[in-house]
Each structure stands twice: as C-alpha cells, then as structure tokens.
Amino acid sequence: MSDTPLDIHQYIALMLDQTASLAWQKMGLHPDPVTGTTHPDLAQAKVAIDLCGHLAGLIHARLEPADQRQIDNLLNDLRVNYMQRT
C-alpha cells in the first residue's frame, strides 16, 4: 500500500470506472453483481453515461494519449450501446 494520498484525478478516474460499470448494468448488458440478474433501466443508464462524459471531461487533458483514447472508446461504446437499446 502506498503512503501517497489519493489524488483527486485518480479518484475521478475510479468514479468514472464505477459509473461506467453501472451504466452497463442499467442497460441490461451486465448482471447486477449482487443478484446476478439484469434489470434494464434506460433512464438511469442515460444519467450514468452522461455522468461518465462529465467525469471524463474533468480528467481528459491530464491523461496520456493512450488513456485518452481508452476513455474516448469507452464513452463511444456506452453511447452506441445505449442508442441501440432506445
């Protein structure tokens, strides 16, 4: 374990990862980790995807180009999958 405190940008990246995971669940593409079942809720999925976009915007400029592409691809995948379901 590191003695260095968690940087706010690292925390935002963790939030982005968790929110993206929730977006996949709310689209019904990943099961709920507790119940193992899927319960699509596209209204909540949209909020989660929008939040992912906002969080990404807060850290995008601080990322290495490869990490920027990874986040851009994640956001694109989330948005495309959402559009396919609506």
N, C-alpha and C positions, 0 to 999 in steps of 0.2 A: 504494500500500500504506500502511496506517495504522501509526503509531507506537504506537498504543494496544494493549496486550496483550489477548489474547482473554479475555473474561470467562467464568467457569465456566458461567454460564447460557447464554451463546451457544454454548459447547462442547456443553452438554447438548442444545440445540436442533439442532445439527449431528448429534449422535449419534442423536437421535430421527428425523431425516430419513433418515439412512443405514439405521437399523434398520427403518423403515417400508418402505424400498425393498427390503430383504432379505426382509421379510415377504411382499411382493407376489410376489417371485421364488419363495419357498418354497411359496406357494400355487399356483404354476404359472401365474400371471397375467401375469407379466413374464418375458422371457427373461433368462438369465444374460448379463451384458454381455460376458463373455469368450468364451463358446462360442456365444451366440446361440440356445441351446436352452433348453427348460423341463424342469425336473426337480422336480415337486411333492414336498414332504416336509412333510406337515401337522403332524407333531410339532414340527419346527423352526419352522414358521410360527407355531404357538401360542406358543412361547417368545419369538419375536421380537415378536409382538403384545403379550404380557404385559409385555415389557421396554419397549415403546413406552408402554404405560399408566403404568408406573412413572416413566419419564423425564418424561412429560407432567406427572405429579403434582408433580415437583420444580420445574417452572418455571411452572406454570399461573397461580399467583397474581401473578407478576411480568409477565405479558403484558397487552397491550392487549385490550379485549373482542373486537375483530375477530380477533386472533391466537388468542385462547382458543377462539372458535367454529371457526376453521380447524382447530385441533388436535382439538377435540371431534369435528368432522366426519370427520377423518382416522381417528381411533380407531374411530368408529362404522362407517365404510366397511370398515376392516380386519376388524372383528369380524363384521359382516354377511356379508362375502365368505367368511370362514373358516367360519361356520356353514352357509353354503350348500354348502360343499365337504365337510362332515363328515356 
